[in-house]
Amino acid sequence: MNYETLYNTIQNYSQNSEGSFVDSIPTFVQEVEQRVYTAVAFPSLRKNVTGVINNGVPYLSAPPDYLSTYSLACIDSTGNYSYLLNKDVNFIRQAYPTVSATGQPEYYALFGPTVSGGTVSTNLSFLLGPTPDATYTAELHYFYYPTSIIQGQITAITITSSGNQLYSPGLYTNVPLSYVGSGSGSAGYGDILVTGLSPAQTITFTLQNGGNFYSVGDVLTVASSYLGGPGAGLTMTVSTINNSTGTSWLGNNFDPVLLYGCMREAVIYMKGEQDMVKYYEEKYQEALQLAIKLGNGLERGDAYRDGQTKLNINLKGNVVS
């Protein structure tokens, strides 16, 4: 199932094509994807990356798409692997109270974002113990958030014209994007900060929701009515998008959990009857259990090590527990 099929199926099942509902579909999808990826550790969704553990630096940045750790190894200059044990931050702080307690790292803890020059990174980091006494190579196997199935979601946009800058200074939130001309994208919005007075105003745009079905090069606008002034409005160009094909691992390999999860979100959004919310939650849980069987069971074994799966069948051909 690709995104366009999912998008249309949600509308068909819900019998709802009202604008605000349709614009909320990307949110439904992202909510469900996060639920699934935190509930099931699919071995297929695991990566291997290497990095540098710097001498005297007890922190190691996690990749931007990091979800959870499978293993973290420290490799010395001769190529020897030493796998680090996961501990709590408090354990490492107490065991190695100062950065002068150095050596080859033996433990790691998920520490949180790092701060550099007053800027907080959005990425998580690991705290290592003891503090590295040399430069090592790190090899991290980790479960990651795969690319969302949402097609054409804006990830970067550039202001190309700010009109005649007669806007009222202030922060304008959740400002919708519309087309200059025509296009197939929808539901994108962001926050606009206007500082200073005309003709020397500074205008910044922060994307809050990339919507769906946009294309690189789409020319979008924000009407001046959203900016508290008679200016000519902003013009922006879509620089990059996420997933131009609308396919994903989950959509290709296990779409029932995605569909039923989205329908649960859709019914909640429409303030539907509780029995319908319960129905779709049950269908989602049924699909999720099958996904857990796949990701936490079948993909982690084979017939040689574990033997073939065998069900007990009675004389009538029925499965018995």
Phi and psi restraints in degrees (value plus and minus 20) as a CYANA .aco file:
   2 ASN   PHI    -112.6   -72.6
   2 ASN   PSI     157.3   197.3
   3 TYR   PHI     -86.7   -46.7
   3 TYR   PSI     -59.6   -19.6
   4 GLU   PHI     -81.8   -41.8
   4 GLU   PSI     -60.3   -20.3
   5 THR   PHI     -84.6   -44.6
   5 THR   PSI     -65.0   -25.0
   6 LEU   PHI     -81.3   -41.3
   6 LEU   PSI     -65.9   -25.9
   7 TYR   PHI     -77.6   -37.6
   7 TYR   PSI     -66.6   -26.6
   8 ASN   PHI     -92.3   -52.3
   8 ASN   PSI     -55.4   -15.4
   9 THR   PHI     -86.6   -46.6
   9 THR   PSI     -60.1   -20.1
  10 ILE   PHI     -80.0   -40.0
  10 ILE   PSI     -62.8   -22.8
  11 GLN   PHI     -86.3   -46.3
  11 GLN   PSI     -60.2   -20.2
  12 ASN   PHI     -87.7   -47.7
  12 ASN   PSI     -65.4   -25.4
  13 TYR   PHI     -83.6   -43.6
  13 TYR   PSI     -58.4   -18.4
  14 SER   PHI    -101.9   -61.9
  14 SER   PSI     -37.2     2.8
  15 GLN   PHI      32.9    72.9
  15 GLN   PSI      26.8    66.8
  16 ASN   PHI    -163.3  -123.3
  16 ASN   PSI      97.9   137.9
  17 SER   PHI    -143.3  -103.3
  17 SER   PSI      -0.3    39.7
  18 GLU   PHI     -83.3   -43.3
  18 GLU   PSI     124.7   164.7
  19 GLY   PHI     -75.2   -35.2
  19 GLY   PSI     -70.8   -30.8
  20 SER   PHI     -86.5   -46.5
  20 SER   PSI     -52.9   -12.9
  21 PHE   PHI     -86.1   -46.1
  21 PHE   PSI     -68.2   -28.2
  22 VAL   PHI     -82.0   -42.0
  22 VAL   PSI     -59.9   -19.9
  23 ASP   PHI     -86.3   -46.3
  23 ASP   PSI     -39.1     0.9
  24 SER   PHI    -108.4   -68.4
  24 SER   PSI     -28.6    11.4
  25 ILE   PHI     -77.8   -37.8
  25 ILE   PSI     -63.4   -23.4
  26 PRO   PHI     -77.0   -37.0
  26 PRO   PSI     -54.8   -14.8
  27 THR   PHI     -87.0   -47.0
  27 THR   PSI     -62.1   -22.1
  28 PHE   PHI     -75.7   -35.7
  28 PHE   PSI     -67.0   -27.0
  29 VAL   PHI     -84.3   -44.3
  29 VAL   PSI     -65.8   -25.8
  30 GLN   PHI     -84.5   -44.5
  30 GLN   PSI     -57.8   -17.8
  31 GLU   PHI     -80.1   -40.1
  31 GLU   PSI     -64.4   -24.4
  32 VAL   PHI     -89.3   -49.3
  32 VAL   PSI     -63.1   -23.1
  33 GLU   PHI     -77.6   -37.6
  33 GLU   PSI     -62.9   -22.9
  34 GLN   PHI     -85.7   -45.7
  34 GLN   PSI     -58.9   -18.9
  35 ARG   PHI     -80.5   -40.5
  35 ARG   PSI     -65.3   -25.3
  36 VAL   PHI     -87.6   -47.6
  36 VAL   PSI     -67.9   -27.9
  37 TYR   PHI     -90.1   -50.1
  37 TYR   PSI     -41.0    -1.0
  38 THR   PHI    -110.2   -70.2
  38 THR   PSI     -32.3     7.7
  39 ALA   PHI    -115.4   -75.4
  39 ALA   PSI     -47.3    -7.3
  40 VAL   PHI    -147.9  -107.9
  40 VAL   PSI     106.7   146.7
  41 ALA   PHI    -115.5   -75.5
  41 ALA   PSI      60.1   100.1
  42 PHE   PHI     -88.6   -48.6
  42 PHE   PSI     101.9   141.9
  43 PRO   PHI     -78.2   -38.2
  43 PRO   PSI     -46.6    -6.6
  44 SER   PHI     -85.5   -45.5
  44 SER   PSI     -40.8    -0.8
  45 LEU   PHI    -127.2   -87.2
  45 LEU   PSI      34.6    74.6
  46 ARG   PHI    -149.2  -109.2
  46 ARG   PSI     119.8   159.8
  47 LYS   PHI    -140.3  -100.3
  47 LYS   PSI     143.2   183.2
  48 ASN   PHI    -149.3  -109.3
  48 ASN   PSI     102.1   142.1
  49 VAL   PHI    -152.5  -112.5
  49 VAL   PSI     135.4   175.4
  50 THR   PHI    -138.6   -98.6
  50 THR   PSI     133.2   173.2
  51 GLY   PHI    -172.9  -132.9
  51 GLY   PSI    -192.9  -152.9
  52 VAL   PHI    -132.6   -92.6
  52 VAL   PSI     108.3   148.3
  53 ILE   PHI    -114.5   -74.5
  53 ILE   PSI      92.2   132.2
  54 ASN   PHI    -102.8   -62.8
  54 ASN   PSI     122.8   162.8
  55 ASN   PHI     -78.4   -38.4
  55 ASN   PSI     105.3   145.3
  56 GLY   PHI      61.1   101.1
  56 GLY   PSI     -17.8    22.2
  57 VAL   PHI    -131.6   -91.6
  57 VAL   PSI      92.9   132.9
  58 PRO   PHI    -104.4   -64.4
  58 PRO   PSI      -9.6    30.4
  59 TYR   PHI    -139.2   -99.2
  59 TYR   PSI     127.1   167.1
  60 LEU   PHI    -157.0  -117.0
  60 LEU   PSI     104.0   144.0
  61 SER   PHI     -93.7   -53.7
  61 SER   PSI     120.9   160.9
  62 ALA   PHI    -108.1   -68.1
  62 ALA   PSI     134.4   174.4
  63 PRO   PHI     -83.3   -43.3
  63 PRO   PSI     135.1   175.1
  64 PRO   PHI     -80.5   -40.5
  64 PRO   PSI     -49.9    -9.9
  65 ASP   PHI    -119.5   -79.5
  65 ASP   PSI      -1.7    38.3
  66 TYR   PHI     -82.2   -42.2
  66 TYR   PSI     114.7   154.7
  67 LEU   PHI    -135.6   -95.6
  67 LEU   PSI     -73.5   -33.5
  68 SER   PHI    -178.3  -138.3
  68 SER   PSI     140.7   180.7
  69 THR   PHI    -109.1   -69.1
  69 THR   PSI     116.1   156.1
  70 TYR   PHI    -116.4   -76.4
  70 TYR   PSI     -67.2   -27.2
  71 SER   PHI    -182.0  -142.0
  71 SER   PSI     133.2   173.2
  72 LEU   PHI    -154.6  -114.6
  72 LEU   PSI     102.0   142.0
  73 ALA   PHI    -137.6   -97.6
  73 ALA   PSI     127.2   167.2
  74 CYS   PHI    -128.6   -88.6
  74 CYS   PSI     104.7   144.7
  75 ILE   PHI    -134.0   -94.0
  75 ILE   PSI     103.9   143.9
  76 ASP   PHI    -103.7   -63.7
  76 ASP   PSI    -196.9  -156.9
  77 SER   PHI     -86.6   -46.6
  77 SER   PSI     -38.7     1.3
  78 THR   PHI    -115.0   -75.0
  78 THR   PSI     -20.6    19.4
  79 GLY   PHI      73.1   113.1
  79 GLY   PSI     -13.9    26.1
  80 ASN   PHI     -97.1   -57.1
  80 ASN   PSI     113.9   153.9
  81 TYR   PHI    -111.9   -71.9
  81 TYR   PSI     118.6   158.6
  82 SER   PHI    -155.3  -115.3
  82 SER   PSI      94.0   134.0
  83 TYR   PHI    -103.0   -63.0
  83 TYR   PSI     109.9   149.9
  84 LEU   PHI    -102.3   -62.3
  84 LEU   PSI     124.9   164.9
  85 LEU   PHI    -111.7   -71.7
  85 LEU   PSI     118.2   158.2
  86 ASN   PHI     -98.9   -58.9
  86 ASN   PSI     104.8   144.8
  87 LYS   PHI    -152.1  -112.1
  87 LYS   PSI     152.0   192.0
  88 ASP   PHI    -100.1   -60.1
  88 ASP   PSI     132.9   172.9
  89 VAL   PHI     -75.7   -35.7
  89 VAL   PSI     -60.0   -20.0
  90 ASN   PHI     -81.6   -41.6
  90 ASN   PSI     -56.6   -16.6
  91 PHE   PHI     -82.1   -42.1
  91 PHE   PSI     -67.3   -27.3
  92 ILE   PHI     -86.2   -46.2
  92 ILE   PSI     -60.9   -20.9
  93 ARG   PHI     -81.9   -41.9
  93 ARG   PSI     -59.1   -19.1
  94 GLN   PHI     -97.8   -57.8
  94 GLN   PSI     -57.1   -17.1
  95 ALA   PHI     -91.9   -51.9
  95 ALA   PSI     -53.8   -13.8
  96 TYR   PHI    -150.7  -110.7
  96 TYR   PSI      57.0    97.0
  97 PRO   PHI     -88.0   -48.0
  97 PRO   PSI     -38.1     1.9
  98 THR   PHI    -151.8  -111.8
  98 THR   PSI     137.8   177.8
  99 VAL   PHI     -90.6   -50.6
  99 VAL   PSI     -31.9     8.1
 100 SER   PHI     -96.3   -56.3
 100 SER   PSI     -30.9     9.1
 101 ALA   PHI    -101.9   -61.9
 101 ALA   PSI      68.2   108.2
 102 THR   PHI    -127.0   -87.0
 102 THR   PSI     145.5   185.5
 103 GLY   PHI     140.9   180.9
 103 GLY   PSI    -196.9  -156.9
 104 GLN   PHI     -93.7   -53.7
 104 GLN   PSI     108.0   148.0
 105 PRO   PHI     -75.3   -35.3
 105 PRO   PSI     117.2   157.2
 106 GLU   PHI    -137.8   -97.8
 106 GLU   PSI     -42.0    -2.0
 107 TYR   PHI    -152.7  -112.7
 107 TYR   PSI     138.6   178.6
 108 TYR   PHI    -164.6  -124.6
 108 TYR   PSI     135.1   175.1
 109 ALA   PHI    -160.1  -120.1
 109 ALA   PSI     124.8   164.8
 110 LEU   PHI     -91.9   -51.9
 110 LEU   PSI      97.9   137.9
 111 PHE   PHI    -122.5   -82.5
 111 PHE   PSI     -56.8   -16.8
 112 GLY   PHI      98.6   138.6
 112 GLY   PSI     158.5   198.5
 113 PRO   PHI     -82.1   -42.1
 113 PRO   PSI     128.2   168.2
 114 THR   PHI    -112.4   -72.4
 114 THR   PSI     138.2   178.2
 115 VAL   PHI    -139.6   -99.6
 115 VAL   PSI     108.9   148.9
 116 SER   PHI    -156.5  -116.5
 116 SER   PSI      98.5   138.5
 117 GLY   PHI      41.2    81.2
 117 GLY   PSI      10.2    50.2
 118 GLY   PHI      65.9   105.9
 118 GLY   PSI     -24.9    15.1
 119 THR   PHI    -119.6   -79.6
 119 THR   PSI     107.9   147.9
 120 VAL   PHI    -111.4   -71.4
 120 VAL   PSI     103.2   143.2
 121 SER   PHI     -90.8   -50.8
 121 SER   PSI     127.3   167.3
 122 THR   PHI    -102.5   -62.5
 122 THR   PSI     -29.4    10.6
 123 ASN   PHI    -108.6   -68.6
 123 ASN   PSI     127.6   167.6
 124 LEU   PHI     -93.4   -53.4
 124 LEU   PSI     146.4   186.4
 125 SER   PHI    -161.2  -121.2
 125 SER   PSI     144.1   184.1
 126 PHE   PHI    -128.7   -88.7
 126 PHE   PSI     122.5   162.5
 127 LEU   PHI    -118.9   -78.9
 127 LEU   PSI     108.4   148.4
 128 LEU   PHI    -124.8   -84.8
 128 LEU   PSI     127.9   167.9
 129 GLY   PHI    -162.5  -122.5
 129 GLY   PSI     112.4   152.4
 130 PRO   PHI     -93.4   -53.4
 130 PRO   PSI     154.9   194.9
 131 THR   PHI     -79.7   -39.7
 131 THR   PSI     113.4   153.4
 132 PRO   PHI     -76.9   -36.9
 132 PRO   PSI     114.9   154.9
 133 ASP   PHI    -116.5   -76.5
 133 ASP   PSI     -17.3    22.7
 134 ALA   PHI    -180.9  -140.9
 134 ALA   PSI     158.7   198.7
 135 THR   PHI    -109.2   -69.2
 135 THR   PSI     107.5   147.5
 136 TYR   PHI    -144.5  -104.5
 136 TYR   PSI     147.1   187.1
 137 THR   PHI    -120.8   -80.8
 137 THR   PSI     115.1   155.1
 138 ALA   PHI    -123.8   -83.8
 138 ALA   PSI     116.0   156.0
 139 GLU   PHI    -141.7  -101.7
 139 GLU   PSI      94.4   134.4
 140 LEU   PHI    -131.9   -91.9
 140 LEU   PSI     102.1   142.1
 141 HIS   PHI    -119.8   -79.8
 141 HIS   PSI     107.7   147.7
 142 TYR   PHI    -169.0  -129.0
 142 TYR   PSI     133.4   173.4
 143 PHE   PHI    -103.8   -63.8
 143 PHE   PSI     120.2   160.2
 144 TYR   PHI    -150.3  -110.3
 144 TYR   PSI     141.3   181.3
 145 TYR   PHI    -100.7   -60.7
 145 TYR   PSI      93.2   133.2
 146 PRO   PHI     -92.6   -52.6
 146 PRO   PSI     148.3   188.3
 147 THR   PHI     -77.5   -37.5
 147 THR   PSI     113.6   153.6
 148 SER   PHI     -82.5   -42.5
 148 SER   PSI     131.1   171.1
 149 ILE   PHI     -91.0   -51.0
 149 ILE   PSI     -35.1     4.9
 150 ILE   PHI     -80.3   -40.3
 150 ILE   PSI     105.0   145.0
 151 GLN   PHI    -109.6   -69.6
 151 GLN   PSI     114.4   154.4
 152 GLY   PHI      46.1    86.1
 152 GLY   PSI      16.4    56.4
 153 GLN   PHI    -103.0   -63.0
 153 GLN   PSI     107.7   147.7
 154 ILE   PHI     -85.7   -45.7
 154 ILE   PSI     111.9   151.9
 155 THR   PHI    -135.2   -95.2
 155 THR   PSI     -39.3     0.7
 156 ALA   PHI    -172.9  -132.9
 156 ALA   PSI     120.6   160.6
 157 ILE   PHI    -163.0  -123.0
 157 ILE   PSI     125.0   165.0
 158 THR   PHI    -140.8  -100.8
 158 THR   PSI     111.0   151.0
 159 ILE   PHI     -93.4   -53.4
 159 ILE   PSI     102.8   142.8
 160 THR   PHI    -125.7   -85.7
 160 THR   PSI     -40.3    -0.3
 161 SER   PHI    -174.3  -134.3
 161 SER   PSI     114.4   154.4
 162 SER   PHI    -130.5   -90.5
 162 SER   PSI       2.0    42.0
 163 GLY   PHI      46.5    86.5
 163 GLY   PSI    -171.7  -131.7
 164 ASN   PHI    -117.3   -77.3
 164 ASN   PSI      -5.4    34.6
 165 GLN   PHI      32.8    72.8
 165 GLN   PSI      35.7    75.7
 166 LEU   PHI    -133.9   -93.9
 166 LEU   PSI      15.1    55.1
 167 TYR   PHI    -109.1   -69.1
 167 TYR   PSI     142.3   182.3
 168 SER   PHI    -106.0   -66.0
 168 SER   PSI     106.9   146.9
 169 PRO   PHI     -78.4   -38.4
 169 PRO   PSI     124.1   164.1
 170 GLY   PHI     132.0   172.0
 170 GLY   PSI     157.3   197.3
 171 LEU   PHI    -125.2   -85.2
 171 LEU   PSI     104.9   144.9
 172 TYR   PHI    -134.1   -94.1
 172 TYR   PSI      98.5   138.5
 173 THR   PHI    -122.8   -82.8
 173 THR   PSI     132.2   172.2
 174 ASN   PHI      32.1    72.1
 174 ASN   PSI      26.7    66.7
 175 VAL   PHI    -102.3   -62.3
 175 VAL   PSI     104.6   144.6
 176 PRO   PHI     -95.8   -55.8
 176 PRO   PSI     130.3   170.3
 177 LEU   PHI    -120.1   -80.1
 177 LEU   PSI     116.3   156.3
 178 SER   PHI    -148.8  -108.8
 178 SER   PSI     145.4   185.4
 179 TYR   PHI    -104.5   -64.5
 179 TYR   PSI     125.1   165.1
 180 VAL   PHI    -113.1   -73.1
 180 VAL   PSI      82.3   122.3
 181 GLY   PHI      74.3   114.3
 181 GLY   PSI    -156.8  -116.8
 182 SER   PHI    -145.3  -105.3
 182 SER   PSI     142.1   182.1
 183 GLY   PHI     158.9   198.9
 183 GLY   PSI     148.7   188.7
 184 SER   PHI    -120.5   -80.5
 184 SER   PSI     -27.8    12.2
 185 GLY   PHI     -95.8   -55.8
 185 GLY   PSI     139.1   179.1
 186 SER   PHI    -180.5  -140.5
 186 SER   PSI     145.5   185.5
 187 ALA   PHI      55.2    95.2
 187 ALA   PSI     -11.2    28.8
 188 GLY   PHI    -100.4   -60.4
 188 GLY   PSI     120.6   160.6
 189 TYR   PHI    -176.4  -136.4
 189 TYR   PSI     146.9   186.9
 190 GLY   PHI    -183.8  -143.8
 190 GLY   PSI    -195.7  -155.7
 191 ASP   PHI    -126.5   -86.5
 191 ASP   PSI     120.1   160.1
 192 ILE   PHI    -141.4  -101.4
 192 ILE   PSI     108.2   148.2
 193 LEU   PHI    -130.0   -90.0
 193 LEU   PSI     101.8   141.8
 194 VAL   PHI    -131.5   -91.5
 194 VAL   PSI     101.6   141.6
 195 THR   PHI    -144.9  -104.9
 195 THR   PSI     130.9   170.9
 196 GLY   PHI      62.7   102.7
 196 GLY   PSI     158.3   198.3
 197 LEU   PHI    -137.8   -97.8
 197 LEU   PSI     134.1   174.1
 198 SER   PHI     -81.6   -41.6
 198 SER   PSI     120.0   160.0
 199 PRO   PHI    -120.0   -80.0
 199 PRO   PSI       2.3    42.3
 200 ALA   PHI    -138.8   -98.8
 200 ALA   PSI      25.2    65.2
 201 GLN   PHI    -102.7   -62.7
 201 GLN   PSI     125.5   165.5
 202 THR   PHI    -127.1   -87.1
 202 THR   PSI     107.9   147.9
 203 ILE   PHI    -144.9  -104.9
 203 ILE   PSI     104.0   144.0
 204 THR   PHI    -143.0  -103.0
 204 THR   PSI     125.2   165.2
 205 PHE   PHI    -140.4  -100.4
 205 PHE   PSI     107.4   147.4
 206 THR   PHI    -134.9   -94.9
 206 THR   PSI      95.4   135.4
 207 LEU   PHI     -88.4   -48.4
 207 LEU   PSI     109.3   149.3
 208 GLN   PHI    -128.5   -88.5
 208 GLN   PSI     -52.6   -12.6
 209 ASN   PHI    -165.9  -125.9
 209 ASN   PSI     102.5   142.5
 210 GLY   PHI    -102.1   -62.1
 210 GLY   PSI     -20.9    19.1
 211 GLY   PHI      43.3    83.3
 211 GLY   PSI    -166.2  -126.2
 212 ASN   PHI    -176.9  -136.9
 212 ASN   PSI     138.8   178.8
 213 PHE   PHI      46.9    86.9
 213 PHE   PSI       1.6    41.6
 214 TYR   PHI    -102.6   -62.6
 214 TYR   PSI     144.9   184.9
 215 SER   PHI    -149.1  -109.1
 215 SER   PSI     131.2   171.2
 216 VAL   PHI     -80.3   -40.3
 216 VAL   PSI     113.5   153.5
 217 GLY   PHI      76.3   116.3
 217 GLY   PSI     -29.8    10.2
 218 ASP   PHI     -77.5   -37.5
 218 ASP   PSI     116.0   156.0
 219 VAL   PHI    -122.7   -82.7
 219 VAL   PSI     100.3   140.3
 220 LEU   PHI    -140.5  -100.5
 220 LEU   PSI     142.9   182.9
 221 THR   PHI    -160.1  -120.1
 221 THR   PSI     137.5   177.5
 222 VAL   PHI    -141.4  -101.4
 222 VAL   PSI     101.9   141.9
 223 ALA   PHI     -85.3   -45.3
 223 ALA   PSI     125.9   165.9
 224 SER   PHI     -82.6   -42.6
 224 SER   PSI     -42.7    -2.7
 225 SER   PHI     -82.8   -42.8
 225 SER   PSI     -42.4    -2.4
 226 TYR   PHI    -102.3   -62.3
 226 TYR   PSI     -29.8    10.2
 227 LEU   PHI    -132.7   -92.7
 227 LEU   PSI      -7.3    32.7
 228 GLY   PHI      45.8    85.8
 228 GLY   PSI      15.2    55.2
 229 GLY   PHI    -187.0  -147.0
 229 GLY   PSI     154.1   194.1
 230 PRO   PHI    -109.9   -69.9
 230 PRO   PSI      -4.2    35.8
 231 GLY   PHI     -78.7   -38.7
 231 GLY   PSI     151.4   191.4
 232 ALA   PHI    -102.6   -62.6
 232 ALA   PSI     -22.0    18.0
 233 GLY   PHI      70.8   110.8
 233 GLY   PSI     137.2   177.2
 234 LEU   PHI    -107.9   -67.9
 234 LEU   PSI     127.6   167.6
 235 THR   PHI    -141.6  -101.6
 235 THR   PSI     112.5   152.5
 236 MET   PHI    -153.7  -113.7
 236 MET   PSI     134.1   174.1
 237 THR   PHI    -140.4  -100.4
 237 THR   PSI     113.4   153.4
 238 VAL   PHI     -89.9   -49.9
 238 VAL   PSI     100.9   140.9
 239 SER   PHI    -110.0   -70.0
 239 SER   PSI     -68.1   -28.1
 240 THR   PHI    -161.1  -121.1
 240 THR   PSI     133.5   173.5
 241 ILE   PHI    -151.2  -111.2
 241 ILE   PSI     144.9   184.9
 242 ASN   PHI    -123.7   -83.7
 242 ASN   PSI     105.9   145.9
 243 ASN   PHI      42.4    82.4
 243 ASN   PSI      60.8   100.8
 244 SER   PHI     -93.0   -53.0
 244 SER   PSI     -36.0     4.0
 245 THR   PHI    -117.4   -77.4
 245 THR   PSI     -39.4     0.6
 246 GLY   PHI      53.0    93.0
 246 GLY   PSI       6.2    46.2
 247 THR   PHI    -135.3   -95.3
 247 THR   PSI     138.2   178.2
 248 SER   PHI    -174.6  -134.6
 248 SER   PSI     147.0   187.0
 249 TRP   PHI     -80.6   -40.6
 249 TRP   PSI     -64.9   -24.9
 250 LEU   PHI     -87.2   -47.2
 250 LEU   PSI     -61.6   -21.6
 251 GLY   PHI     -84.7   -44.7
 251 GLY   PSI     -54.2   -14.2
 252 ASN   PHI    -100.1   -60.1
 252 ASN   PSI     -49.2    -9.2
 253 ASN   PHI    -133.1   -93.1
 253 ASN   PSI     -44.9    -4.9
 254 PHE   PHI    -178.0  -138.0
 254 PHE   PSI      50.5    90.5
 255 ASP   PHI     -98.6   -58.6
 255 ASP   PSI     -40.6    -0.6
 256 PRO   PHI     -77.3   -37.3
 256 PRO   PSI     -59.5   -19.5
 257 VAL   PHI     -85.8   -45.8
 257 VAL   PSI     -51.9   -11.9
 258 LEU   PHI     -92.0   -52.0
 258 LEU   PSI     -65.6   -25.6
 259 LEU   PHI     -84.9   -44.9
 259 LEU   PSI     -70.7   -30.7
 260 TYR   PHI     -88.6   -48.6
 260 TYR   PSI     -53.5   -13.5
 261 GLY   PHI     -84.8   -44.8
 261 GLY   PSI     -60.7   -20.7
 262 CYS   PHI     -86.9   -46.9
 262 CYS   PSI     -56.7   -16.7
 263 MET   PHI     -86.9   -46.9
 263 MET   PSI     -55.5   -15.5
 264 ARG   PHI     -80.6   -40.6
 264 ARG   PSI     -66.8   -26.8
 265 GLU   PHI     -82.7   -42.7
 265 GLU   PSI     -58.4   -18.4
 266 ALA   PHI     -84.9   -44.9
 266 ALA   PSI     -62.8   -22.8
 267 VAL   PHI     -86.6   -46.6
 267 VAL   PSI     -59.5   -19.5
 268 ILE   PHI     -82.4   -42.4
 268 ILE   PSI     -63.6   -23.6
 269 TYR   PHI     -79.7   -39.7
 269 TYR   PSI     -60.7   -20.7
 270 MET   PHI    -101.9   -61.9
 270 MET   PSI     -17.3    22.7
 271 LYS   PHI      35.1    75.1
 271 LYS   PSI      27.3    67.3
 272 GLY   PHI     -93.9   -53.9
 272 GLY   PSI     153.8   193.8
 273 GLU   PHI     -81.7   -41.7
 273 GLU   PSI     126.3   166.3
 274 GLN   PHI     -82.4   -42.4
 274 GLN   PSI     -50.7   -10.7
 275 ASP   PHI     -88.1   -48.1
 275 ASP   PSI     -48.7    -8.7
 276 MET   PHI     -95.0   -55.0
 276 MET   PSI     -57.8   -17.8
 277 VAL   PHI     -81.3   -41.3
 277 VAL   PSI     -64.7   -24.7
 278 LYS   PHI     -83.2   -43.2
 278 LYS   PSI     -61.5   -21.5
 279 TYR   PHI     -79.7   -39.7
 279 TYR   PSI     -69.6   -29.6
 280 TYR   PHI     -92.6   -52.6
 280 TYR   PSI     -49.6    -9.6
 281 GLU   PHI     -85.3   -45.3
 281 GLU   PSI     -60.4   -20.4
 282 GLU   PHI     -85.8   -45.8
 282 GLU   PSI     -62.6   -22.6
 283 LYS   PHI     -83.6   -43.6
 283 LYS   PSI     -58.7   -18.7
 284 TYR   PHI     -84.1   -44.1
 284 TYR   PSI     -64.8   -24.8
 285 GLN   PHI     -84.8   -44.8
 285 GLN   PSI     -57.2   -17.2
 286 GLU   PHI     -80.4   -40.4
 286 GLU   PSI     -66.7   -26.7
 287 ALA   PHI     -86.8   -46.8
 287 ALA   PSI     -57.8   -17.8
 288 LEU   PHI     -84.3   -44.3
 288 LEU   PSI     -59.2   -19.2
 289 GLN   PHI     -83.1   -43.1
 289 GLN   PSI     -57.5   -17.5
 290 LEU   PHI     -87.2   -47.2
 290 LEU   PSI     -58.0   -18.0
 291 ALA   PHI     -85.0   -45.0
 291 ALA   PSI     -60.2   -20.2
 292 ILE   PHI     -84.1   -44.1
 292 ILE   PSI     -59.9   -19.9
 293 LYS   PHI     -79.6   -39.6
 293 LYS   PSI     -59.2   -19.2
 294 LEU   PHI     -92.5   -52.5
 294 LEU   PSI     -74.7   -34.7
 295 GLY   PHI     -94.5   -54.5
 295 GLY   PSI     -58.8   -18.8
 296 ASN   PHI    -118.1   -78.1
 296 ASN   PSI     -22.6    17.4
 297 GLY   PHI    -146.2  -106.2
 297 GLY   PSI     -97.4   -57.4
 298 LEU   PHI     -80.5   -40.5
 298 LEU   PSI     -57.7   -17.7
 299 GLU   PHI     -97.3   -57.3
 299 GLU   PSI     -24.4    15.6
 300 ARG   PHI    -127.8   -87.8
 300 ARG   PSI     -11.5    28.5
 301 GLY   PHI    -165.3  -125.3
 301 GLY   PSI     157.6   197.6
 302 ASP   PHI    -170.8  -130.8
 302 ASP   PSI     148.7   188.7
 303 ALA   PHI     -86.3   -46.3
 303 ALA   PSI     -50.6   -10.6
 304 TYR   PHI     -87.0   -47.0
 304 TYR   PSI     -65.2   -25.2
 305 ARG   PHI    -104.2   -64.2
 305 ARG   PSI     -59.1   -19.1
 306 ASP   PHI    -128.5   -88.5
 306 ASP   PSI     -28.5    11.5
 307 GLY   PHI      58.2    98.2
 307 GLY   PSI     142.9   182.9
 308 GLN   PHI     -97.5   -57.5
 308 GLN   PSI     126.6   166.6
 309 THR   PHI     -84.3   -44.3
 309 THR   PSI     112.0   152.0
 310 LYS   PHI    -154.2  -114.2
 310 LYS   PSI     108.1   148.1
 311 LEU   PHI    -119.3   -79.3
 311 LEU   PSI     122.9   162.9
 312 ASN   PHI    -100.4   -60.4
 312 ASN   PSI     103.8   143.8
 313 ILE   PHI    -138.1   -98.1
 313 ILE   PSI     110.9   150.9
 314 ASN   PHI    -103.6   -63.6
 314 ASN   PSI    -199.3  -159.3
 315 LEU   PHI     -84.0   -44.0
 315 LEU   PSI     -42.5    -2.5
 316 LYS   PHI    -106.9   -66.9
 316 LYS   PSI     -19.2    20.8
 317 GLY   PHI      64.9   104.9
 317 GLY   PSI      -6.9    33.1
 318 ASN   PHI    -115.6   -75.6
 318 ASN   PSI     127.8   167.8
 319 VAL   PHI     -96.1   -56.1
 319 VAL   PSI     110.6   150.6
 320 VAL   PHI    -137.1   -97.1
 320 VAL   PSI     127.4   167.4
